[in-house]
Amino acid sequence: MPKKKAKPASDSKAPTGEDARATVPPPTPPGPASDKGGDGDEGSIVDHAWTVGFWTIASRLLGLYRFRLMAAIFGASGVADAFNFAFVFPNLTRRLFGEGLLSSVFVPVFSGMLAKGQKDAANRTASVLLCRLAYWLTAGCVGVMVLAGIARAVLPHVTFIEPRFELELKLFQWLLPYLIFINVAAVLMGILNSLKHFGVPAFAPVLLNVLMIAACFWVRYGPGASSAPEEQIWLVAYAVLAGGALQLLIQVPPAVARGFRFTPTMDAQDPGYREVVGNFAPVVGLVAIFQINVMLDNVIAQVFIPEAGPVTYLNMGTSVYQLAWSVFILALGTAALPELSRLWAEGKKDGFIRALRQVVRLSVYWAVPCTIGIMLLSEEIVRLLYGTGRFLEHDAEPVRRTAGVVMYSSLGLVFYSVNAMLARALYAMKDMRTPTLTSAKSVAINLALNLLFVVGLAHLARVLIPYRDGLASDQEFLRGGLSFVIALGSLKEAGIISNAWQTGMLVRALQRRLGDEGESTGRVTSGLSWFAGLGAASALIGYVAYRSFLSRPDMESFWAFFAAIFGSVGPFVLIGRQYFIRRLQDKPHEEDGSLANYGVKYEHWPDDLKFVYCFYATAVAATVMGFLVWAARDSLPPEGTLWPVVQRALVPVAAGVLVYSNASSSMMSLEYEELKQAFVGKLSRLARAFGRKA
């Protein structure tokens, strides 16, 4: 274990101009410094990530509450499945045209123009994009609505089509205009983010959830409370359309205030627009393949899991684990892309590498404890968020099935998080093809595994699960609760495997692009592999110790718990400590009691070793946190009334956050210092701003 506190490493320096400025104690807020942005604060990546993260968590919490209300009103019924299925396509186009252009093509071009002082050209490119995008989306929307109307007219004459599909098609038809509003709003968000204003774009999705919650309250308590669910769902659909329009309108004033000047033009020969379109084809393939894979997950769940509710469980379970992911990871990626694009456009390779390493470190620091916490508390969290109304039917079977999806999904958080940062780095380099190719291969692997796990599940169950012998058929087995959760979980397992493979491919691509710096990446990979093996061996030791103590009748489970802690954490910490001491033995050691880590100041650490230490310190702190959450969960009263449910979900979470932060501090985690310093600095600036207004 480290014994002395260290000054921040060079990874935390804030690169500006040609070089990074000198580090001063206490640690400087991480990320490239810049002039004040639209938010009125310093332009650090982490500063902006805190802004985006705050409004994102607000939006996600409201979204979860909206899911809770809809679960209480509609349960896991065919009406709920119809709405969720109809809403998939507008979200697909949002990510295809809006977020696809935004996160990979438009922002690098727009930010690059701003970095070179070409503001008028940047405004013109954005105007052309907005006009042409709105035109083609509107034309496509009208055409699809007409086709949907024709299909609805034909459906009553097709005898084998179930009635619920008619409702799905009708909802799909009238939710289509939402895609026009949300896609144009996404481009406006890219404009504002490039102008270093993150608050209003991050706040905009809150409006959608507020309107949908209001619609749910009206459905449940208003004059239409006695209506049939097939009629009530339409008020929620209208709220979606209104929310999309508001997300667009609210971003116009701040964009104009920060210098964006819209010019109505459809000039397809604009150089910036041509660059965007030229790079768009691979991104269309990337986002389309990914989102089609999401739709195929829903289709496989709907077709091959013969029971009501699989699509709803998948969507509701996904929203829970994405809450943790979007609190910081999505916010960090949103804030990082414009800065990475600027640094690459200005040719500041060293600053680019520092910023990339920083966001990857921070994403891992956040994702690992979230994974452990969500796995341990999946059922408690789902019961707290959704455990009401029809979601408690059949002895809360919907809660358990959704919790199964949450638990499986959380296993992929680290890979999802790292991939998001690596892909944004390649987008900033204007390398659109590499993420597309790796994503296409990853999706193919995922689809093959989906079909293998889910379609072949019943046949495998005959061999693997002996107690299913009393069931008449594979279909009857699949209707069992255990197999249902396994089938939903298998969809997520396939995604985890394919995303882990994609992480390796993206790392290799960056090694090739960064040249000599890629050699350092290779040393990082070697160090991480070594620690992964050590972690697996330590976990096995801890498990054996736990089972050994638990099997002895004279031993309390209390002793088994501590045997698991010391058996797993002890070897990992002790052997890991020797690894760092050995790597640092030829570095200058401090003998005067100055701040140092393992006796060596951080500025003397090799860059690859600092990166590996992030994973080591994170793993130790997260494991300690996991044991405490485990103990806190099992020591609290069982679920029943609302308060015990709150206790079992929130008390372990609060305890886990406290333990993780303290363990990270004792390990002298650089990421902890960076986040704390940025958070304190943001609070100080907000306090000064309020003081001036007062």
N, C-alpha and C positions, 0 to 999 in steps of 0.2 A: 504493500500500500504506500502511496506517496505520503511524505511526512511534512513537507513544507509547501506553502502556497507559492504559485508561480505567476510571473508576469505573463501577459497574453502572448501567444505565439504570433509569428508573422502571418498565419492564416487569418487572424482577426484584424489585421491592418486594413485601413480603408483606402484603397487605391484611388488616387485622383491624379489629374494631369498626366505627366509621363511616368511617374513612379508613385509608390505608396508613401504616404507621410509617415514620419516616425511614430512609433507607438508610445503612448504616455500612460502611466498608471493613474487611476485604476483603468481596467480594460476599456478600450474605446468601443463604442457601438459598432458591431460588425457590418461589413458590407461596404461597397464603394460609396464614399461621401460625394455629395453633389450639392448644387444650389438648392435653395428652398423650392419645393414643389408646390403643386396646387393645394395641397393640404395645409400649407403653412408650416411644415416641419422639415427637418433635415432629411435629405434624400437617401437614407440608409435602406438597404434591402429589408433588414429586420424591422426598422421603423414602419415601413409600408406594410410589411407582413402583419404586424400587430393591428394596423388599421383594418386591413382586409379581413384578418382573422376574427376581429371583434364582430363585425357585421355579418360575417359568414356564420359564426356560431349562433348569432341571433336568428338568422334566417333558418338554419338547420333545426334549432330548437322549436321555432314556430312550425316548421315543416313536420317535425315529429308530433307536435301537438295536433296539427291538422290530420296526420295519419291516425292519431288516437281517436279524434272525433269521428273520422270516417269509419274506423273500425267499430266504434260503438253504434253507429247508425246503420252501416251496411254489412259489417262483419266480413267474413271471407266468402261472400255470396257471388253469384254470377254477375250481379250488377256491379260490384266492386271490381271484379276481374274485367268486365267490359270497359269500365272507365280507365283502369290502369293500362289495358291493352291499347285503347284508342289514343292514350296520351303518349305512348312510346314514340310514334312517328314524328310528331312535332318536336320532341326532344332530340330525336335522331337528326333532324334537319338543323336544329340549333347547333348541335356539335359539329355537324358537317360543314355548314356554310358560316355560321357565326363563330363558334369557338375554333373551328378548323382554320379559317382565315385569320382569326384573332391571334391564336396562340402560336402559329407556325409561319405564316406568310406575311400578313399585314403589319404586325407590330415590328418585326425586324426591318422592313422597308421604311415604315413611317418613322421609327426611332432613328434609323440611319440617316434619313434626310434631315431630321432635327439636329442630330449631332454634327452634321456638316453645315449647318446654318441655312438650310434650304426650306424655310418655313412655308413660304408661299407655294412651293412645289408640293410639299407634304399636304397642305390643305387641299390643293387641287386633286391630288391622288385620292385622298379620303372622300372628297365630294363625288368623284366619278364612281368610286366603289359603292358608296351609299346609294346613288341613283340607280346604277345598273343592278345591284343586288336586290333592291326593293322592286324594281320592274320585273325581273325574272322570277322572283319568288311569288309575286302576285299572280303572274301569268300561270305559273305552275300550280299554284294553289287553286285557282279557278278551274283549271283543267282536271285536276284530281277530284275536286268536288263534283264536277259533272259526271265523271266516271263512277264515283261512289253513288251518285243518285241513280244512275242506270243499273248498277249492281243491286241496289235496294229494290228497284222495281222488279228485278228478275228473281230475287230470293224467295218470295212467297210461292213460286212455282217449282222450287227445288225441294223435293220432299225430304231428302236426307239431311238438310241443313237445320241445325237446332235453332230455336227462336232467339237464344241469347246472342247469336252471331249477328242478327239484324240490329240489335241494340248497339253492339260493338261498332258496326259499320256506320250507323247513324251518328254516334258520338264522334267517331273518327272524322266523319265528313265535316261536322260543325266545329271541331277543335282545330281544324287546319289553319284558319286565319291567325291563330296564336303564333305560328311559326314566322309570319312576316314581321310582327312586332318584335319578337325576341331576337331574331337574327340581326335586324338593324340596330337594336339596342346593344347587341354584342360588339358590333363594330364601333359604336360610340364608346363603349367601355374601353376598347383598345386605344382609341384616340386619347381618352382621358388618362389612362395608365401611362401612355407614352409621354404625356404632358406632366407626369408625376402627380396626378390627382387620383386617389384610390378610394376615397370615402364614399362618394355618391354612387359610383358603379357597384361597390360592394353592398351598399344599402338597398339598391333597387330590387333585388329578389325578395327582400322582406315584404314588399308591397303585395306580391303575388300570394304569399302565405297568409297575410292579414286578410285579404279579400276572400280567400278560400275558407278560412276559419269563420269569418262573418257569415258566409253562405251556409256553412255547416250548422252554425247556431240558429240561423233562420229556419233551416230544414228541421232541426230537432225541436225548437221551441216556438217557432212562428206559426202562422195560419196553415202552412202546408205540412205540419207534423203528422197529420193523419193520411197523407197521400201515399201512394204506392212508391216503393224505392225506385222503380223505373222512371217515375216523374220527378222525384226529389233530386236525382243525380244531375238533372239538367241545370239546376241553380248553381251547383258547383262548377259545371262546365262554363256557364256564363261568367262566373267569377274568374276563371282562368283567362278568358279573353280580355276582361277588363284589367287584370293584373299585367298581362303582356303589354297592353297599350301604355299603362302607367310607367312600366320599366323603361320604355322608350322615351316618353315625354320628360321624365324627371332628369335625364342626363343632358338634355339640350342646353339649359341655362349655364351649368358649369363649364361645358365645352366652349360655349361662346365667350364666357367670362375669361377663359384662359387662353384665348387667342385663336381658337378654331373658327375659320370663316368658310361657311358652306356656300358653294356656287353650283346651282343646278346645271349639270352638264353630263352628257352621256359619251364624252370623247374617249373612245376605246383606244386611241393612239397615244394617250398620256403615257410617258415613259415609266412613271412609278406604277401606274395601273397595269401596264404590260408586264412589268417585273412580277407583280403580284400574281397575275394570271398565269405567267410562265411557270411559276413555282407552285401553282395551285393543284395541278393534276396529281402529283404524288400525294399531296395532303388529302385530296378527295379520296384517293384510294385508302390512305391510312385510316382516316376517321370513319369512312363508310364501312370498311371491313370491321373495324372495332365495334361500331354501333350495330351493324348487321349481326355480329356475334352476340350482342346483348339481346337482340330480338330473337335470335335462334335459341338462346337460353330459355326465353319465355315460351317459345313455341314448343321446345322439347318438354318443358315442365307441363305445359297445357295438354299436350298430346299423349305423352308417355307416362305421366303420373295420373292414373285414373281416379281422381277425386277432386272435389271443388276446392279452390283456394291456392293452388301452387304458385300462380303468378303473383297473387297478393302477398303470399309469404316471402317470395323472393324479393319483391320490391320493398316491402316493409323491413325485412332483415337487412337488405343492402343499405337502406337509409340509416340504420343504426350504426353500422361500422363506418359508413362514410361520414358520420358526424364527427368522429375523432379525426378522420383523415382530412376533412375540410376545415377543421378548426385552425390548423396551422400549415399543413402540407400544401393544400391548394392555394392558400394565401401566400405562402413562401414562393411558390412557382409563379403566381401572378405578379408578385413584386420583382422577382428575379429576371423574368424574360426581357423587359425593356432595358434593364441595366446591363445584362449580358449582351444584348444586341448592340447597345451603345459602345461598350468596351471593344467588342469585336470589330465594329465599323471603324473605330478610331485606331485600330491596330495595336491595342494595348493587351498583348497576349498574356503577360504576367498578371495583370489585373483580372483578366478573364478567368485564368486558372484559379486564382485565389477566390474569386467570387463563386466559381463552380464548386470548388472543394468545400467552401463554407456552407452552401445550401444543401449539399449532399450530407455533410456531417449533421447539420441541424435536422434534416428530414429523418435520419436514422435515430437521432436522439429523441425525437418525438414519437416515431412509429413503434419502436420496440416496447416501451412501457404500455402504450395503447393496446398493442397486441396481447400482452400478458393480462392486462386488466379486463379487456373485453372477453377473453376466453374464460376467465374465472367467474365473471359476473354476467354472462350472456343472458341467462334466464331471469336473473333479478332485474337487469336493466329493461328487458323486453316487458316484463310484468309491470314495472313501474310506468313505462311509456305507453303501452298498449293494453294493459290489463283492465279492461272495462267493457261493459255492455256485452255484445255477442262474442267478443274475443275471449270471454271466460266460459264459453259453452263447453260441454263435454269435459268437465274437470280441467278447464284451461288448456285443452289440447292445442288450440291455435298458438298460445303463448310458447309452448314447448317446441312446436314445429318452427316457429319464427326464430326462437333462440338457437336452434340447430343451425340455421342458415347463418346467423350472426357469428357463432363460434367458428364455423368453417371459414367464413369470409375473412375474419380477423387475421388468420394465418398468413394472408397475402399482403398485409399492410406494408411491411418493409419493402417488398418488391415493387408494389404499386408506387410507393413514395419515391424510391430511388429512380425508378424508370421515368417518373414525371420530371425529375430534375435533369437526368441525362438527355431526355428527348428535347427539353427546352434549350439545353446547351447546343445541341445540333441544329435546332431551329434558328438560334441566334447566329450560328455560322452559315445559315442559309443552305444547310444540307438537309433537304427534305426527303431524299430518297432512302437514306439509311433507316430512319425510323419507320418508313412505310414498309420496306422489305422485311425488317425484323418483326414488325407488327403482323404482317400478312402470314408469315411462317408461324408466329405465336398463335394466331387465331386458328390456323389449320390444325395445329396440335391440340388446341383447346376443344375444337369441334369434334375431333376424332376421339378424344378422351371422354367428352360428354356422352357421345353415343355408346362408347364402350361401357362407361360406368352406369349410365341410367338405363339404356335400352337392355343391356345385358344383366342388369342387377337381379331380376327375378330368377334367371337361370343360374347365376352364381349362388343365389341364396339357397337353392336346393342342396348344394354341397356344403356351404359354409355355415348355415344356420339350421341345426338339427331340429329345433322345436317348431319348425314350420311344417312338419309332416302332416299335421292335422288339417291343413288348409287344402282346399280343393284345387286351386290353380295358381299360376303365377300372378294373375291379376288380383286374385283374392289376397295373396301375400302382400302385394303392393299397396293394398288398402289398409294394411296394418300401420299403426302409428310409428313404430320403430323404423320400418322400411321407408316410410314416407320421408322422415327426417334424413335418413341416409341418402335417399335419392336426391333431395334438395342439396344436401351437403356435397354430394358427388359433383354437382354442377360447379360448385365453388372450388373443389379440390382440383378439377381440371384447369380452372383459371389460374390457380396458384402455381401449378407446375409449368404452365406455358409462360407465365410472367417471370418466373425465376430463370427460365431459359432466355427470355428476352433481355433480362438484366445483363447476362454475360455477353450477349451479342452487342449491346449498346456500349458496354465498357470497352470491348475490343475495337469498336469503331472509333471511339474517342482516343484510344491509344494511337491509332493510325493517324488521326487528324492532328494530334498534339506533338507528334514527332518525339523529340528527346524527352519531353515531359511524360510521354507514354511509358517510358521505362520506369519512372517513379510509380505510375499506376500499376505496372506489373509487380513491383515490390509490395505495393499495398495489397494486391490480390493474393500474393503469397502469404503475407502476414495474416490476412483475414481467414484464409483457408486453414492456417495453423491453429488459430484461435477457435475456429468452428469445430475442428476435430477435438480440441481440448474441452470445449463446452459440451460436446456430445458425450465425451467420456465422463466428465464431471457430473452431468445429469444422470447418467447411468449409475454412477456410484451413489448419488443421493437417493435414487429410486430404490436401489437394492437395500440401502440402509433403512429407508422408511418402511419397506415391506418386512424386513427382518425384525425390526422393533415392534411393528404392528401385529405380527404373528405370535408374539410371545404373550401369553395370558397374564403374566405378572407385570407387564409394562402398560402404562397409560398411553393413550394416543399423543399426549403432550410430549413424551420422550421421542416418539416416532417423528413428530413434527420437527423437533430440533435436530434429530439425526439426519433428516432430509436436508435441512439448512446447511449444517456443517459438512455433510458428505458431498454436497454439490458445489457450494460456494467456496469452501476451504481450498480444495485442490486448484480450482480455477484461479483464485486470487494469488495463491502462493507461487504456482508455476508461472502465471502471467507476470508477476512481479520480477521473477528472475529473467524472463524474456527481455523486459525493458532495461533492466540493469545491465545485462550482457550487451544489448545493442548500444547502450550509452557509455560503455566503459572507456572508449577512446575520446570522449568529449570532455571539455573542461568542467571540472566539478567545483562547486562553491564551498569554501571553507570558512567564510566569514558570517554565516548565518543569514545571508540574503535570501530572498524568495526564490525557491527552486523546487523542481519536481524530480524526485529520485536523485537529488543533488545536482541536477543540471538545469540551468535556466532554459525556458521554452525556446528562446531565440536560437539556442544551440542544437535543438532537436532537428533531425532530418524531417523534411516535410512528410515523407511517407509514414514515418513513425508517429508523428502527431495525428495523422489520419487514422492509423490503426488504434492508437490510444483512445480515440473517440468511441470506437466500437467496444473496446475492452471496458472502459469506464461505464458506458451505457449498459452493457450486459450485466455487470456487477450490480449497479444501482437498480436496474429493472428487476433482477432476480430477488434482491432483498425486498423490494416493493411487492413483488408477487407473493412471497411467503407471508408478508404482513396482511395483504388483502385476503389471502386464503384464510388466515386465522381470524380476521375480523368478520368475514362473511359467515364462517361456521360458528362463531360465538354469539351471533345476534339471533333474536327470536325469529321463528319461522313466519312465512308470509301468511297473511290473513286479512286484517284490516289495512287501511291505507298506510298508517304510520309504520307498522313493521315492514311493509314493502319499501317505504322510503328509507328506513334504516338499513335494510339489507342491500339497497342499491347505492345510496348516497354516502353513507358513513364509510364503507370500504373505499369508495372512490376518493373521498376527502383524505382519509388516512394514507392512501397510496400516493397521492400527489405530495403530501407533506414528507413522507419517507423518501420518495424518489428525489425530491429537490435537496433534502439534507444529505442523502447518500451521494448525489452528484457533487454537492459542494465539498464533502469530505474527500472525494476522489479528485478534487480540483479539476473537474470537467470544464474544458474551455467553452463548450457549448452552453453550459449553465451560466457561466460568467457573461457570455455574449448576450444571451436572452435577457438576463437580469438587468444588465447595464442598459440595453436598448429600451426595456420596459420602464425602468426608472427615469431614463431620459425623456421618454414620451410623456410620462405623467408630469414631469417638471415643466415641459413646454406647454402642456395643457393648462397647468396651474397658472403659469405666467400669462397665457392668453386670456384666461378668465379674469385674472387680476387686472389686466389692462382694460378689459371691457367694463369691469366694475368701477 
